[in-house]
């Protein structure tokens, strides 16, 4: 079997033209979180992250209280 070199990686800046998610993508993500181990917590975190843009310390405070 002939060996071929791996394809060249495209830089992230060239692959992704936008810096945001469309509302339908956020909704799909929140719907997918329904099937995780802690769906209510995960969905609440996703909504918090996409709507409020909290600091990392605030997110850690929410997750430490939830567990």
C-alpha positions as CSV (number, residue, x, y, z in Angstrom):
1,X,0.0,0.0,0.0
2,X,1.6,3.3,-1.0
3,X,2.1,5.9,1.7
4,X,0.9,9.4,1.0
5,X,1.7,12.4,3.2
6,X,-1.2,13.7,5.2
7,X,-3.1,16.7,3.7
8,X,-2.0,20.1,4.7
9,X,-4.1,21.7,7.5
10,X,-6.1,24.7,6.6
11,X,-5.7,27.5,9.2
12,X,-8.7,28.1,11.3
13,X,-9.0,31.7,10.2
14,X,-9.5,30.4,6.6
15,X,-12.0,27.7,7.5
16,X,-14.3,29.8,9.6
17,X,-15.3,33.2,8.3
18,X,-17.6,34.3,11.1
19,X,-17.1,34.6,14.9
20,X,-20.6,33.7,16.0
21,X,-23.3,31.0,15.9
22,X,-26.6,31.4,14.2
23,X,-29.7,31.0,16.4
24,X,-30.6,27.7,14.7
25,X,-27.1,26.4,15.6
26,X,-27.5,27.4,19.2
27,X,-30.9,25.8,19.3
28,X,-29.5,22.6,17.9
29,X,-26.7,22.6,20.5
30,X,-29.2,23.1,23.3
31,X,-31.4,20.3,22.0
32,X,-28.4,17.9,21.7
33,X,-27.5,18.6,25.4
34,X,-30.8,17.0,26.3
35,X,-29.1,13.6,25.9
36,X,-26.2,14.3,28.3
37,X,-25.8,13.0,31.8
38,X,-26.9,16.4,33.4
39,X,-29.2,17.8,30.7
40,X,-30.8,20.6,32.7
41,X,-27.4,21.9,34.0
42,X,-25.8,21.7,30.6
43,X,-28.7,23.4,28.8
44,X,-28.7,26.2,31.4
45,X,-24.9,26.7,31.0
46,X,-25.3,26.8,27.2
47,X,-28.0,29.4,27.5
48,X,-26.0,31.4,30.0
49,X,-22.9,31.3,27.8
50,X,-24.7,32.3,24.6
51,X,-26.9,35.0,26.0
52,X,-24.9,36.6,28.8
53,X,-21.2,36.0,28.0
54,X,-20.1,35.6,31.6
55,X,-16.5,35.5,32.9
56,X,-14.9,32.1,33.4
57,X,-15.0,32.5,37.2
58,X,-18.8,33.0,37.1
59,X,-19.3,29.9,35.0
60,X,-17.1,27.9,37.4
61,X,-19.3,29.2,40.3
62,X,-22.4,28.0,38.6
63,X,-21.0,24.5,37.8
64,X,-19.5,24.0,41.3
65,X,-22.9,24.7,42.9
66,X,-24.7,22.4,40.5
67,X,-22.6,19.3,41.3
